[in-house]
Amino acid sequence: MGDQDWTDVGNINEVPRLGARTVKTPRGDVALFRTADDEIFALRDRCPHKSGPLSQGIVHGRSVTCPLHNWVISLESGEAMGADKGCTPKIPVRVENGRISIKYQPMSLQAAE
């Protein structure tokens, strides 16, 4: 896998600290999260509980709290924390020279162009 597998999705400054931004992809919306320490994480923008929009949740530490039912989701793993069980897919993300790129696999078996 080379650099062609990565998709540039914007500048780190487009994601607010302790906030999120969504990116539309062929596999659905991806939420980009930025911590207070400027770490960037990417998860599918759906809580594993009732598909709440994680991008509208509150970022704290390396977690986000879903706005629907207050489930706390780890930004590092996508796993629900505490007594809650479930996981939202984590998307590979990297930041180089202030630019954010994500990697996602196509859902279908269509050949890449």
VOLOPA-37461 format. One record per atom (N, C-alpha, C, O): residue number from 1; z, x negated, y; atom name; residue in one letter. Coordinates in Angstrom, 2 decimals. Layout:
BEGIN
+-----+---------+---------+---------+----+---+
|   k |      up |    east |   north |  a | r |
+-----+---------+---------+---------+----+---+
| NUM |       Z |       X |       Y | CA | a |
...
+-----+---------+---------+---------+----+---+
END
This chain:
BEGIN
+-----+---------+---------+---------+----+---+
|   k |      up |    east |   north |  a | r |
+-----+---------+---------+---------+----+---+
|   1 |    0.00 |   -0.84 |   -1.18 |  N | m |
|   1 |    0.00 |    0.00 |    0.00 | CA | m |
|   1 |    0.00 |   -0.88 |    1.24 |  C | m |
|   1 |    0.81 |   -1.80 |    1.37 |  O | m |
|   2 |   -0.91 |   -0.58 |    2.14 |  N | g |
|   2 |   -1.01 |   -1.38 |    3.34 | CA | g |
|   2 |   -0.64 |   -0.59 |    4.58 |  C | g |
|   2 |   -0.05 |    0.49 |    4.50 |  O | g |
|   3 |   -1.00 |   -1.16 |    5.71 |  N | d |
|   3 |   -0.67 |   -0.50 |    6.98 | CA | d |
|   3 |   -1.38 |    0.82 |    7.16 |  C | d |
|   3 |   -0.93 |    1.65 |    7.95 |  O | d |
|   4 |   -2.48 |    1.05 |    6.43 |  N | q |
|   4 |   -3.19 |    2.31 |    6.57 | CA | q |
|   4 |   -2.36 |    3.50 |    6.04 |  C | q |
|   4 |   -2.69 |    4.65 |    6.32 |  O | q |
|   5 |   -1.30 |    3.22 |    5.30 |  N | d |
|   5 |   -0.44 |    4.27 |    4.78 | CA | d |
|   5 |    0.57 |    4.76 |    5.82 |  C | d |
|   5 |    1.24 |    5.77 |    5.61 |  O | d |
|   6 |    0.67 |    4.05 |    6.94 |  N | w |
|   6 |    1.62 |    4.38 |    8.00 | CA | w |
|   6 |    0.90 |    5.11 |    9.12 |  C | w |
|   6 |   -0.22 |    4.74 |    9.48 |  O | w |
|   7 |    1.53 |    6.14 |    9.66 |  N | t |
|   7 |    0.96 |    6.91 |   10.76 | CA | t |
|   7 |    1.84 |    6.74 |   11.99 |  C | t |
|   7 |    3.03 |    7.03 |   11.95 |  O | t |
|   8 |    1.24 |    6.28 |   13.08 |  N | d |
|   8 |    1.96 |    6.13 |   14.34 | CA | d |
|   8 |    2.27 |    7.53 |   14.89 |  C | d |
|   8 |    1.38 |    8.37 |   14.99 |  O | d |
|   9 |    3.53 |    7.76 |   15.25 |  N | v |
|   9 |    3.94 |    9.08 |   15.73 | CA | v |
|   9 |    4.57 |    9.03 |   17.11 |  C | v |
|   9 |    5.13 |   10.03 |   17.57 |  O | v |
|  10 |    4.51 |    7.89 |   17.78 |  N | g |
|  10 |    4.98 |    7.85 |   19.16 | CA | g |
|  10 |    5.93 |    6.71 |   19.46 |  C | g |
|  10 |    6.23 |    5.87 |   18.61 |  O | g |
|  11 |    6.39 |    6.73 |   20.69 |  N | n |
|  11 |    7.29 |    5.70 |   21.21 | CA | n |
|  11 |    8.74 |    6.10 |   20.95 |  C | n |
|  11 |    9.08 |    7.29 |   20.98 |  O | n |
|  12 |    9.59 |    5.12 |   20.71 |  N | i |
|  12 |   11.00 |    5.41 |   20.46 | CA | i |
|  12 |   11.63 |    6.18 |   21.63 |  C | i |
|  12 |   12.53 |    6.99 |   21.42 |  O | i |
|  13 |   11.16 |    5.92 |   22.84 |  N | n |
|  13 |   11.73 |    6.60 |   24.01 | CA | n |
|  13 |   11.36 |    8.08 |   24.09 |  C | n |
|  13 |   11.90 |    8.80 |   24.93 |  O | n |
|  14 |   10.45 |    8.53 |   23.24 |  N | e |
|  14 |   10.10 |    9.95 |   23.18 | CA | e |
|  14 |   11.11 |   10.75 |   22.36 |  C | e |
|  14 |   11.08 |   11.98 |   22.35 |  O | e |
|  15 |   11.99 |   10.05 |   21.67 |  N | v |
|  15 |   13.05 |   10.69 |   20.89 | CA | v |
|  15 |   14.36 |   10.47 |   21.65 |  C | v |
|  15 |   14.78 |    9.32 |   21.82 |  O | v |
|  16 |   15.01 |   11.53 |   22.13 |  N | p |
|  16 |   16.23 |   11.32 |   22.90 | CA | p |
|  16 |   17.36 |   10.76 |   22.05 |  C | p |
|  16 |   17.48 |   11.08 |   20.87 |  O | p |
|  17 |   18.20 |    9.91 |   22.65 |  N | r |
|  17 |   19.38 |    9.41 |   21.94 | CA | r |
|  17 |   20.23 |   10.60 |   21.53 |  C | r |
|  17 |   20.41 |   11.54 |   22.30 |  O | r |
|  18 |   20.76 |   10.54 |   20.31 |  N | l |
|  18 |   21.56 |   11.63 |   19.73 | CA | l |
|  18 |   20.78 |   12.93 |   19.72 |  C | l |
|  18 |   21.34 |   14.01 |   19.89 |  O | l |
|  19 |   19.47 |   12.80 |   19.52 |  N | g |
|  19 |   18.61 |   13.98 |   19.48 | CA | g |
|  19 |   17.49 |   13.79 |   18.48 |  C | g |
|  19 |   17.51 |   12.88 |   17.65 |  O | g |
|  20 |   16.51 |   14.68 |   18.58 |  N | a |
|  20 |   15.41 |   14.67 |   17.62 | CA | a |
|  20 |   14.11 |   15.11 |   18.29 |  C | a |
|  20 |   14.10 |   15.65 |   19.39 |  O | a |
|  21 |   13.04 |   14.87 |   17.58 |  N | r |
|  21 |   11.70 |   15.31 |   17.97 | CA | r |
|  21 |   10.97 |   15.64 |   16.68 |  C | r |
|  21 |   11.19 |   14.98 |   15.66 |  O | r |
|  22 |   10.12 |   16.64 |   16.70 |  N | t |
|  22 |    9.37 |   16.98 |   15.49 | CA | t |
|  22 |    7.94 |   16.48 |   15.59 |  C | t |
|  22 |    7.35 |   16.37 |   16.66 |  O | t |
|  23 |    7.40 |   16.17 |   14.41 |  N | v |
|  23 |    6.02 |   15.72 |   14.27 | CA | v |
|  23 |    5.39 |   16.60 |   13.20 |  C | v |
|  23 |    5.95 |   16.77 |   12.12 |  O | v |
|  24 |    4.23 |   17.16 |   13.51 |  N | k |
|  24 |    3.52 |   17.98 |   12.53 | CA | k |
|  24 |    2.70 |   17.05 |   11.62 |  C | k |
|  24 |    2.01 |   16.16 |   12.10 |  O | k |
|  25 |    2.80 |   17.27 |   10.30 |  N | t |
|  25 |    2.03 |   16.50 |    9.34 | CA | t |
|  25 |    1.38 |   17.48 |    8.37 |  C | t |
|  25 |    1.74 |   18.65 |    8.34 |  O | t |
|  26 |    0.43 |   17.01 |    7.57 |  N | p |
|  26 |   -0.19 |   17.89 |    6.57 | CA | p |
|  26 |    0.82 |   18.43 |    5.55 |  C | p |
|  26 |    0.55 |   19.43 |    4.88 |  O | p |
|  27 |    1.99 |   17.79 |    5.43 |  N | r |
|  27 |    3.01 |   18.23 |    4.47 | CA | r |
|  27 |    4.12 |   19.03 |    5.15 |  C | r |
|  27 |    5.13 |   19.32 |    4.52 |  O | r |
|  28 |    3.95 |   19.40 |    6.41 |  N | g |
|  28 |    4.97 |   20.15 |    7.11 | CA | g |
|  28 |    5.62 |   19.30 |    8.19 |  C | g |
|  28 |    5.31 |   18.12 |    8.35 |  O | g |
|  29 |    6.51 |   19.93 |    8.94 |  N | d |
|  29 |    7.15 |   19.25 |   10.06 | CA | d |
|  29 |    8.13 |   18.18 |    9.59 |  C | d |
|  29 |    8.89 |   18.37 |    8.64 |  O | d |
|  30 |    8.08 |   17.05 |   10.28 |  N | v |
|  30 |    9.02 |   15.95 |   10.06 | CA | v |
|  30 |    9.88 |   15.84 |   11.31 |  C | v |
|  30 |    9.36 |   15.87 |   12.43 |  O | v |
|  31 |   11.18 |   15.71 |   11.13 |  N | a |
|  31 |   12.09 |   15.53 |   12.25 | CA | a |
|  31 |   12.42 |   14.04 |   12.37 |  C | a |
|  31 |   12.86 |   13.41 |   11.41 |  O | a |
|  32 |   12.22 |   13.49 |   13.56 |  N | l |
|  32 |   12.61 |   12.13 |   13.87 | CA | l |
|  32 |   13.94 |   12.19 |   14.60 |  C | l |
|  32 |   14.07 |   12.93 |   15.58 |  O | l |
|  33 |   14.91 |   11.44 |   14.15 |  N | f |
|  33 |   16.25 |   11.43 |   14.75 | CA | f |
|  33 |   16.54 |   10.06 |   15.32 |  C | f |
|  33 |   16.13 |    9.04 |   14.75 |  O | f |
|  34 |   17.25 |   10.02 |   16.45 |  N | r |
|  34 |   17.63 |    8.76 |   17.07 | CA | r |
|  34 |   19.14 |    8.75 |   17.26 |  C | r |
|  34 |   19.71 |    9.66 |   17.88 |  O | r |
|  35 |   19.78 |    7.72 |   16.73 |  N | t |
|  35 |   21.23 |    7.63 |   16.84 | CA | t |
|  35 |   21.62 |    6.98 |   18.18 |  C | t |
|  35 |   20.75 |    6.54 |   18.93 |  O | t |
|  36 |   22.91 |    6.94 |   18.45 |  N | a |
|  36 |   23.40 |    6.30 |   19.67 | CA | a |
|  36 |   23.06 |    4.81 |   19.69 |  C | a |
|  36 |   22.95 |    4.21 |   20.76 |  O | a |
|  37 |   22.89 |    4.21 |   18.49 |  N | d |
|  37 |   22.55 |    2.79 |   18.38 | CA | d |
|  37 |   21.04 |    2.55 |   18.29 |  C | d |
|  37 |   20.60 |    1.46 |   17.93 |  O | d |
|  38 |   20.25 |    3.58 |   18.62 |  N | d |
|  38 |   18.79 |    3.51 |   18.62 | CA | d |
|  38 |   18.18 |    3.32 |   17.23 |  C | d |
|  38 |   17.06 |    2.82 |   17.10 |  O | d |
|  39 |   18.92 |    3.71 |   16.18 |  N | e |
|  39 |   18.31 |    3.73 |   14.85 | CA | e |
|  39 |   17.46 |    4.99 |   14.77 |  C | e |
|  39 |   17.82 |    6.04 |   15.31 |  O | e |
|  40 |   16.33 |    4.89 |   14.08 |  N | i |
|  40 |   15.44 |    6.04 |   13.89 | CA | i |
|  40 |   15.42 |    6.41 |   12.42 |  C | i |
|  40 |   15.26 |    5.55 |   11.55 |  O | i |
|  41 |   15.59 |    7.70 |   12.15 |  N | f |
|  41 |   15.50 |    8.24 |   10.79 | CA | f |
|  41 |   14.49 |    9.38 |   10.79 |  C | f |
|  41 |   14.28 |   10.02 |   11.82 |  O | f |
|  42 |   13.89 |    9.64 |    9.65 |  N | a |
|  42 |   12.93 |   10.74 |    9.53 | CA | a |
|  42 |   13.25 |   11.55 |    8.28 |  C | a |
|  42 |   13.40 |   11.01 |    7.18 |  O | a |
|  43 |   13.35 |   12.86 |    8.46 |  N | l |
|  43 |   13.59 |   13.80 |    7.36 | CA | l |
|  43 |   12.64 |   14.97 |    7.51 |  C | l |
|  43 |   12.17 |   15.27 |    8.61 |  O | l |
|  44 |   12.37 |   15.64 |    6.41 |  N | r |
|  44 |   11.66 |   16.91 |    6.51 | CA | r |
|  44 |   12.52 |   17.85 |    7.35 |  C | r |
|  44 |   13.74 |   17.89 |    7.19 |  O | r |
|  45 |   11.90 |   18.60 |    8.24 |  N | d |
|  45 |   12.64 |   19.41 |    9.21 | CA | d |
|  45 |   13.09 |   20.74 |    8.60 |  C | d |
|  45 |   12.83 |   21.81 |    9.15 |  O | d |
|  46 |   13.77 |   20.65 |    7.45 |  N | r |
|  46 |   14.27 |   21.86 |    6.77 | CA | r |
|  46 |   15.58 |   21.54 |    6.08 |  C | r |
|  46 |   15.64 |   20.66 |    5.22 |  O | r |
|  47 |   16.62 |   22.26 |    6.45 |  N | c |
|  47 |   17.90 |   22.08 |    5.79 | CA | c |
|  47 |   17.77 |   22.54 |    4.33 |  C | c |
|  47 |   17.08 |   23.52 |    4.06 |  O | c |
|  48 |   18.41 |   21.83 |    3.38 |  N | p |
|  48 |   18.32 |   22.24 |    1.98 | CA | p |
|  48 |   19.03 |   23.56 |    1.69 |  C | p |
|  48 |   18.87 |   24.12 |    0.61 |  O | p |
|  49 |   19.81 |   24.06 |    2.62 |  N | h |
|  49 |   20.56 |   25.30 |    2.42 | CA | h |
|  49 |   19.67 |   26.52 |    2.61 |  C | h |
|  49 |   19.34 |   27.20 |    1.63 |  O | h |
|  50 |   19.29 |   26.81 |    3.84 |  N | k |
|  50 |   18.47 |   27.99 |    4.14 | CA | k |
|  50 |   17.26 |   27.62 |    4.99 |  C | k |
|  50 |   16.75 |   28.45 |    5.74 |  O | k |
|  51 |   16.81 |   26.38 |    4.88 |  N | s |
|  51 |   15.62 |   25.89 |    5.59 | CA | s |
|  51 |   15.77 |   25.89 |    7.10 |  C | s |
|  51 |   14.78 |   26.05 |    7.82 |  O | s |
|  52 |   16.99 |   25.72 |    7.59 |  N | g |
|  52 |   17.21 |   25.66 |    9.04 | CA | g |
|  52 |   16.52 |   24.46 |    9.65 |  C | g |
|  52 |   16.31 |   23.46 |    8.96 |  O | g |
|  53 |   16.14 |   24.54 |   10.93 |  N | p |
|  53 |   15.46 |   23.43 |   11.61 | CA | p |
|  53 |   16.43 |   22.31 |   11.97 |  C | p |
|  53 |   17.12 |   22.38 |   12.98 |  O | p |
|  54 |   16.47 |   21.28 |   11.15 |  N | l |
|  54 |   17.40 |   20.18 |   11.39 | CA | l |
|  54 |   17.17 |   19.51 |   12.75 |  C | l |
|  54 |   18.09 |   18.97 |   13.34 |  O | l |
|  55 |   15.92 |   19.56 |   13.23 |  N | s |
|  55 |   15.60 |   18.93 |   14.52 | CA | s |
|  55 |   16.35 |   19.59 |   15.68 |  C | s |
|  55 |   16.47 |   19.00 |   16.75 |  O | s |
|  56 |   16.85 |   20.79 |   15.47 |  N | q |
|  56 |   17.59 |   21.48 |   16.52 | CA | q |
|  56 |   19.10 |   21.33 |   16.34 |  C | q |
|  56 |   19.89 |   21.94 |   17.07 |  O | q |
|  57 |   19.50 |   20.51 |   15.37 |  N | g |
|  57 |   20.92 |   20.29 |   15.10 | CA | g |
|  57 |   21.53 |   19.23 |   16.00 |  C | g |
|  57 |   20.85 |   18.66 |   16.85 |  O | g |
|  58 |   22.80 |   18.98 |   15.79 |  N | i |
|  58 |   23.55 |   18.01 |   16.57 | CA | i |
|  58 |   23.63 |   16.70 |   15.79 |  C | i |
|  58 |   24.10 |   16.68 |   14.65 |  O | i |
|  59 |   23.16 |   15.61 |   16.39 |  N | v |
|  59 |   23.22 |   14.29 |   15.77 | CA | v |
|  59 |   24.56 |   13.64 |   16.11 |  C | v |
|  59 |   24.97 |   13.61 |   17.28 |  O | v |
|  60 |   25.23 |   13.13 |   15.10 |  N | h |
|  60 |   26.51 |   12.44 |   15.29 | CA | h |
|  60 |   26.59 |   11.34 |   14.24 |  C | h |
|  60 |   26.45 |   11.59 |   13.05 |  O | h |
|  61 |   26.84 |   10.11 |   14.72 |  N | g |
|  61 |   26.83 |    8.98 |   13.79 | CA | g |
|  61 |   25.47 |    8.88 |   13.13 |  C | g |
|  61 |   24.45 |    8.80 |   13.81 |  O | g |
|  62 |   25.48 |    8.87 |   11.79 |  N | r |
|  62 |   24.22 |    8.84 |   11.02 | CA | r |
|  62 |   24.06 |   10.16 |   10.28 |  C | r |
|  62 |   23.62 |   10.18 |    9.13 |  O | r |
|  63 |   24.42 |   11.25 |   10.94 |  N | s |
|  63 |   24.34 |   12.58 |   10.35 | CA | s |
|  63 |   23.78 |   13.57 |   11.37 |  C | s |
|  63 |   23.76 |   13.30 |   12.57 |  O | s |
|  64 |   23.33 |   14.71 |   10.86 |  N | v |
|  64 |   22.92 |   15.82 |   11.72 | CA | v |
|  64 |   23.57 |   17.08 |   11.16 |  C | v |
|  64 |   23.63 |   17.27 |    9.94 |  O | v |
|  65 |   24.05 |   17.94 |   12.05 |  N | t |
|  65 |   24.63 |   19.22 |   11.63 | CA | t |
|  65 |   23.59 |   20.30 |   11.86 |  C | t |
|  65 |   23.11 |   20.48 |   12.98 |  O | t |
|  66 |   23.26 |   21.02 |   10.80 |  N | c |
|  66 |   22.25 |   22.08 |   10.88 | CA | c |
|  66 |   22.74 |   23.18 |   11.84 |  C | c |
|  66 |   23.91 |   23.55 |   11.80 |  O | c |
|  67 |   21.86 |   23.69 |   12.70 |  N | p |
|  67 |   22.27 |   24.71 |   13.66 | CA | p |
|  67 |   22.53 |   26.08 |   13.04 |  C | p |
|  67 |   23.14 |   26.93 |   13.68 |  O | p |
|  68 |   22.08 |   26.32 |   11.81 |  N | l |
|  68 |   22.25 |   27.65 |   11.22 | CA | l |
|  68 |   23.64 |   27.87 |   10.62 |  C | l |
|  68 |   24.33 |   28.82 |   10.99 |  O | l |
|  69 |   24.04 |   27.00 |    9.71 |  N | h |
|  69 |   25.29 |   27.22 |    8.98 | CA | h |
|  69 |   26.19 |   25.99 |    8.95 |  C | h |
|  69 |   27.09 |   25.89 |    8.11 |  O | h |
|  70 |   25.94 |   25.06 |    9.87 |  N | n |
|  70 |   26.80 |   23.87 |   10.04 | CA | n |
|  70 |   26.87 |   22.93 |    8.85 |  C | n |
|  70 |   27.85 |   22.20 |    8.70 |  O | n |
|  71 |   25.85 |   22.94 |    7.99 |  N | w |
|  71 |   25.81 |   21.93 |    6.94 | CA | w |
|  71 |   25.58 |   20.57 |    7.61 |  C | w |
|  71 |   24.81 |   20.46 |    8.56 |  O | w |
|  72 |   26.26 |   19.54 |    7.11 |  N | v |
|  72 |   26.09 |   18.18 |    7.63 | CA | v |
|  72 |   25.19 |   17.42 |    6.65 |  C | v |
|  72 |   25.48 |   17.33 |    5.46 |  O | v |
|  73 |   24.10 |   16.87 |    7.18 |  N | i |
|  73 |   23.11 |   16.18 |    6.37 | CA | i |
|  73 |   23.07 |   14.70 |    6.78 |  C | i |
|  73 |   23.00 |   14.38 |    7.96 |  O | i |
|  74 |   23.13 |   13.81 |    5.79 |  N | s |
|  74 |   23.03 |   12.38 |    6.05 | CA | s |
|  74 |   21.61 |   12.04 |    6.49 |  C | s |
|  74 |   20.64 |   12.40 |    5.83 |  O | s |
|  75 |   21.49 |   11.33 |    7.62 |  N | l |
|  75 |   20.17 |   10.88 |    8.07 | CA | l |
|  75 |   19.65 |    9.75 |    7.19 |  C | l |
|  75 |   18.44 |    9.54 |    7.11 |  O | l |
|  76 |   20.55 |    9.04 |    6.54 |  N | e |
|  76 |   20.14 |    7.92 |    5.69 | CA | e |
|  76 |   19.55 |    8.37 |    4.36 |  C | e |
|  76 |   18.60 |    7.77 |    3.87 |  O | e |
|  77 |   20.11 |    9.44 |    3.78 |  N | s |
|  77 |   19.68 |    9.85 |    2.44 | CA | s |
|  77 |   19.07 |   11.25 |    2.39 |  C | s |
|  77 |   18.35 |   11.56 |    1.43 |  O | s |
|  78 |   19.33 |   12.09 |    3.38 |  N | g |
|  78 |   18.88 |   13.48 |    3.33 | CA | g |
|  78 |   19.83 |   14.38 |    2.56 |  C | g |
|  78 |   19.61 |   15.59 |    2.47 |  O | g |
|  79 |   20.90 |   13.79 |    1.99 |  N | e |
|  79 |   21.85 |   14.54 |    1.17 | CA | e |
|  79 |   22.83 |   15.33 |    2.03 |  C | e |
|  79 |   23.26 |   14.87 |    3.09 |  O | e |
|  80 |   23.18 |   16.53 |    1.55 |  N | a |
|  80 |   24.25 |   17.30 |    2.18 | CA | a |
|  80 |   25.56 |   16.57 |    1.93 |  C | a |
|  80 |   25.75 |   15.97 |    0.87 |  O | a |
|  81 |   26.45 |   16.61 |    2.91 |  N | m |
|  81 |   27.71 |   15.89 |    2.81 | CA | m |
|  81 |   28.86 |   16.87 |    2.59 |  C | m |
|  81 |   28.71 |   18.07 |    2.81 |  O | m |
|  82 |   29.99 |   16.36 |    2.15 |  N | g |
|  82 |   31.14 |   17.21 |    1.90 | CA | g |
|  82 |   30.95 |   18.01 |    0.62 |  C | g |
|  82 |   30.38 |   17.51 |   -0.35 |  O | g |
|  83 |   31.43 |   19.24 |    0.62 |  N | a |
|  83 |   31.37 |   20.10 |   -0.57 | CA | a |
|  83 |   29.98 |   20.68 |   -0.78 |  C | a |
|  83 |   29.67 |   21.17 |   -1.87 |  O | a |
|  84 |   29.13 |   20.65 |    0.25 |  N | d |
|  84 |   27.79 |   21.25 |    0.13 | CA | d |
|  84 |   26.90 |   20.37 |   -0.74 |  C | d |
|  84 |   27.02 |   19.14 |   -0.75 |  O | d |
|  85 |   25.99 |   21.02 |   -1.47 |  N | k |
|  85 |   25.08 |   20.31 |   -2.36 | CA | k |
|  85 |   23.65 |   20.65 |   -2.00 |  C | k |
|  85 |   23.31 |   21.81 |   -1.78 |  O | k |
|  86 |   22.82 |   19.63 |   -1.94 |  N | g |
|  86 |   21.41 |   19.80 |   -1.64 | CA | g |
|  86 |   20.88 |   18.56 |   -0.97 |  C | g |
|  86 |   21.64 |   17.69 |   -0.54 |  O | g |
|  87 |   19.56 |   18.48 |   -0.87 |  N | c |
|  87 |   18.93 |   17.31 |   -0.29 | CA | c |
|  87 |   17.62 |   17.72 |    0.37 |  C | c |
|  87 |   16.88 |   18.54 |   -0.18 |  O | c |
|  88 |   17.34 |   17.16 |    1.51 |  N | t |
|  88 |   16.05 |   17.34 |    2.15 | CA | t |
|  88 |   15.31 |   16.01 |    2.04 |  C | t |
|  88 |   15.92 |   14.95 |    2.14 |  O | t |
|  89 |   13.99 |   16.06 |    1.82 |  N | p |
|  89 |   13.27 |   14.80 |    1.62 | CA | p |
|  89 |   13.36 |   13.85 |    2.81 |  C | p |
|  89 |   13.20 |   14.25 |    3.96 |  O | p |
|  90 |   13.63 |   12.59 |    2.49 |  N | k |
|  90 |   13.66 |   11.52 |    3.49 | CA | k |
|  90 |   12.25 |   10.96 |    3.59 |  C | k |
|  90 |   11.56 |   10.80 |    2.58 |  O | k |
|  91 |   11.81 |   10.67 |    4.81 |  N | i |
|  91 |   10.48 |   10.14 |    5.04 | CA | i |
|  91 |   10.61 |    8.68 |    5.43 |  C | i |
|  91 |   11.41 |    8.36 |    6.32 |  O | i |
|  92 |    9.85 |    7.77 |    4.80 |  N | p |
|  92 |    9.91 |    6.37 |    5.22 | CA | p |
|  92 |    9.51 |    6.23 |    6.69 |  C | p |
|  92 |    8.51 |    6.81 |    7.12 |  O | p |
|  93 |   10.28 |    5.48 |    7.44 |  N | v |
|  93 |   10.04 |    5.31 |    8.88 | CA | v |
|  93 |   10.26 |    3.86 |    9.26 |  C | v |
|  93 |   11.09 |    3.18 |    8.67 |  O | v |
|  94 |    9.51 |    3.38 |   10.24 |  N | r |
|  94 |    9.71 |    2.03 |   10.75 | CA | r |
|  94 |    9.45 |    2.04 |   12.25 |  C | r |
|  94 |    8.71 |    2.88 |   12.77 |  O | r |
|  95 |   10.08 |    1.09 |   12.94 |  N | v |
|  95 |    9.88 |    0.93 |   14.37 | CA | v |
|  95 |    9.46 |   -0.52 |   14.61 |  C | v |
|  95 |   10.16 |   -1.45 |   14.22 |  O | v |
|  96 |    8.32 |   -0.69 |   15.24 |  N | e |
|  96 |    7.80 |   -2.02 |   15.57 | CA | e |
|  96 |    7.32 |   -2.00 |   17.01 |  C | e |
|  96 |    6.49 |   -1.17 |   17.38 |  O | e |
|  97 |    7.85 |   -2.90 |   17.83 |  N | n |
|  97 |    7.48 |   -3.00 |   19.24 | CA | n |
|  97 |    7.62 |   -1.66 |   19.95 |  C | n |
|  97 |    6.80 |   -1.30 |   20.80 |  O | n |
|  98 |    8.67 |   -0.92 |   19.60 |  N | g |
|  98 |    8.95 |    0.34 |   20.26 | CA | g |
|  98 |    8.13 |    1.52 |   19.77 |  C | g |
|  98 |    8.30 |    2.64 |   20.26 |  O | g |
|  99 |    7.24 |    1.30 |   18.79 |  N | r |
|  99 |    6.40 |    2.37 |   18.24 | CA | r |
|  99 |    6.98 |    2.81 |   16.90 |  C | r |
|  99 |    7.37 |    1.99 |   16.07 |  O | r |
| 100 |    7.02 |    4.13 |   16.69 |  N | i |
| 100 |    7.54 |    4.70 |   15.45 | CA | i |
| 100 |    6.37 |    5.05 |   14.54 |  C | i |
| 100 |    5.39 |    5.65 |   14.99 |  O | i |
| 101 |    6.47 |    4.68 |   13.28 |  N | s |
| 101 |    5.47 |    5.04 |   12.27 | CA | s |
| 101 |    6.20 |    5.68 |   11.09 |  C | s |
| 101 |    7.31 |    5.29 |   10.75 |  O | s |
| 102 |    5.54 |    6.66 |   10.47 |  N | i |
| 102 |    6.07 |    7.27 |    9.26 | CA | i |
| 102 |    5.04 |    7.13 |    8.15 |  C | i |
| 102 |    3.85 |    6.94 |    8.41 |  O | i |
| 103 |    5.53 |    7.23 |    6.91 |  N | k |
| 103 |    4.65 |    7.19 |    5.74 | CA | k |
| 103 |    4.91 |    8.43 |    4.92 |  C | k |
| 103 |    6.06 |    8.74 |    4.58 |  O | k |
| 104 |    3.87 |    9.15 |    4.60 |  N | y |
| 104 |    4.03 |   10.31 |    3.74 | CA | y |
| 104 |    2.86 |   10.37 |    2.78 |  C | y |
| 104 |    1.75 |    9.94 |    3.10 |  O | y |
| 105 |    3.12 |   10.89 |    1.60 |  N | q |
| 105 |    2.09 |   11.00 |    0.58 | CA | q |
| 105 |    1.45 |   12.38 |    0.64 |  C | q |
| 105 |    2.16 |   13.38 |    0.80 |  O | q |
| 106 |    0.13 |   12.46 |    0.52 |  N | p |
| 106 |   -0.50 |   13.78 |    0.50 | CA | p |
| 106 |   -0.02 |   14.60 |   -0.69 |  C | p |
| 106 |    0.22 |   14.06 |   -1.77 |  O | p |
| 107 |    0.13 |   15.90 |   -0.49 |  N | m |
| 107 |    0.60 |   16.77 |   -1.58 | CA | m |
| 107 |   -0.48 |   16.95 |   -2.64 |  C | m |
| 107 |   -0.18 |   17.08 |   -3.83 |  O | m |
| 108 |   -1.75 |   16.97 |   -2.20 |  N | s |
| 108 |   -2.82 |   17.21 |   -3.16 | CA | s |
| 108 |   -3.29 |   15.90 |   -3.76 |  C | s |
| 108 |   -2.86 |   14.82 |   -3.34 |  O | s |
| 109 |   -4.16 |   16.00 |   -4.73 |  N | l |
| 109 |   -4.70 |   14.81 |   -5.37 | CA | l |
| 109 |   -6.05 |   14.44 |   -4.80 |  C | l |
| 109 |   -6.81 |   13.68 |   -5.42 |  O | l |
| 110 |   -6.37 |   14.95 |   -3.62 |  N | q |
| 110 |   -7.65 |   14.63 |   -2.97 | CA | q |
| 110 |   -7.69 |   13.15 |   -2.65 |  C | q |
| 110 |   -6.68 |   12.54 |   -2.29 |  O | q |
| 111 |   -8.86 |   12.60 |   -2.78 |  N | a |
| 111 |   -9.03 |   11.18 |   -2.49 | CA | a |
| 111 |   -8.85 |   10.93 |   -0.99 |  C | a |
| 111 |   -9.27 |   11.73 |   -0.15 |  O | a |
| 112 |   -8.23 |    9.82 |   -0.68 |  N | a |
| 112 |   -8.06 |    9.45 |    0.73 | CA | a |
| 112 |   -9.40 |    9.03 |    1.29 |  C | a |
| 112 |  -10.19 |    8.40 |    0.59 |  O | a |
| 113 |   -9.65 |    9.36 |    2.51 |  N | e |
| 113 |  -10.93 |    9.00 |    3.16 | CA | e |
| 113 |  -10.88 |    7.58 |    3.63 |  C | e |
| 113 |  -11.85 |    7.09 |    4.20 |  O | e |
+-----+---------+---------+---------+----+---+
END
